[in-house]
Structures are given as structure tokens and as C-alpha cells.
Amino acid sequence: MQMNEMQVQCPSCGQVLTITDDQRNIQLMCPVCRKLFVVPGPSPVSPAGFPPVSGRQSSNRRRPVILLGAGLVLLLVLGILIGGIFAFREPTADEGESAQSADVIKTYMSQAYAIGNYVKASFGGGKILLIADPDDKRMDDFAAAMRNGSESEVVIDTIKFPPTGEEMAEPISERMTTKDFEAVVARHGDAKVIVSMIGLPRDIFKHPKLLQDCRAGSGPKIILFSSDVPQLDKMIGAGMVTAAVMMVPPERPDAADKNAALNVRYILIDKSNVAANRSLFGE
């Protein structure tokens, strides 16, 4: 039997995921921020969505036609009155959730705008290579926000793997190697800054040339976002990674204004403030 598909949003980073009915009420991992969450099952509703018709309502159909006509007139008047009230009503719960989702996305995209601004202020701009998950449908929007903040060229590239056939494959950060990562970087030798949406390879310390070049200033700057890379604070302190955008706990409400959003849920950390924010790295 074919499963129905639905889209859900990661409560941590706002990533939109496609799941099937059998994935409700089980723990899922977001492929972008790698946080775990559970999608609740549907709320029980009556089959028709309406209460059963009472006997009294059935008997109303046997009243004289004149009463039926009067009822229709009354319904018309009530419809006009309700229409006027509807224009001034409060948003429904669904509409409120939709507006909140829009703010989540704006807050999420504020990372890209802030990174772009940081590149412009710190390095005078320059070509930015954005390395993204090939399944991330918002990479174009993320690149556009970064382009907006940096006023520089932003190109997107990805690391692709053959399909595994699994419903929930391992995150790309777990599967990629330093060789995979360096191959993407090599395709864009003129990039001044590398921004990774997928973290760094787990074997990066076995082949640290990219990090060493960043520290020595002979290679591109490396910026990460929403990443749980081990020893990231030490890499920032040593100059191997230039900066990273981290989530600020506890999670506070999202902000629609992109200039305020970064300070609401995220913080950009570089060598100047890494010591004061070591608690965010959870090591």
C-alpha cells in the first residue's frame, strides 16, 4: 500500500522535510541541523467532520414552506453580519502557525545575511562558495540572503552520493570525507570564503591541509553555520575555522526582522568572542 507523504518543518532550524505516514510518532533526525524531533500523529476527528444530525433537525424539514423561507432570510441576514465581523476577526490558529512559520524561516535565513555582512566587513567581500546539502530546497534562498549581506558573488556547490535506498539516510556530514570536501573546494579555486551548510568531514584532522591553509592565510576562509563539529571552538581559537553561527539556548521566539533575528536565536562566533561563548559548543 502506498504511503501518503506530507511535509513537516524541523522545530530547531526550520528545514522542510518530506515524510510518510509511518514516520509519525517516531524520532526523526533533521539532515541539516541533525537535531532529533518527533512528528505527532493526526488528531482524531469524526468521519464526516461534523456532528450527527439530530432528530429535531430532521423534523424541521417537515415544517411549512413559509417557515423555511423565513429561515433562509434569517440565514442571509446572519451571513451579512458574520461577514462584517469576519473582516475584523483575530487570526485563526492555522493562520497564526503559518505566520510563525514565516518568522522561523526569516530567522533561519538571518544566518546567511549575517555571514554575508561579516564577510563584507572583515574581508571586503569576495567570491563566496556555499557548500550545501543537495536535498536542501532552500539553498537558493540562503545564497540570495548571503549575496544580499555581502554584496558579493555567491556560488553553490554540493557533495552528491549514490542513493542508498534507505528512507532516512545518514546526514551528509557523517558520510562525506575530506577528499569529497576538498574536491568541491578545488572546483572553485578563486573563492575567497567557503561557507559550509553541512559542517566539516569527520576525518578532517587526518587530512588538515585545508584548515592549515586557512590559519596561515594561504587558503580560503572557512565559515560554518548551525554546526556541531567536534572541537569547533578550538579550531576557531586557532584560526583553522574563521567563524561559525551557533544556536543560542534556550530557544527564544523567532524574529521577522533580519537585523534582529540573529540576536534572537543565533550568534556569530569568531576568534574575538569564542572564549566568552565556549558553553555553546557543548564539549
Summary of the structure (lengths in Angstrom):
residues: 283
radius of gyration: 26.0
end to end distance: 45.2
largest distance: 92.8
contacts: 771
relative contact order: 0.11
helix: 41%
strand: 16%
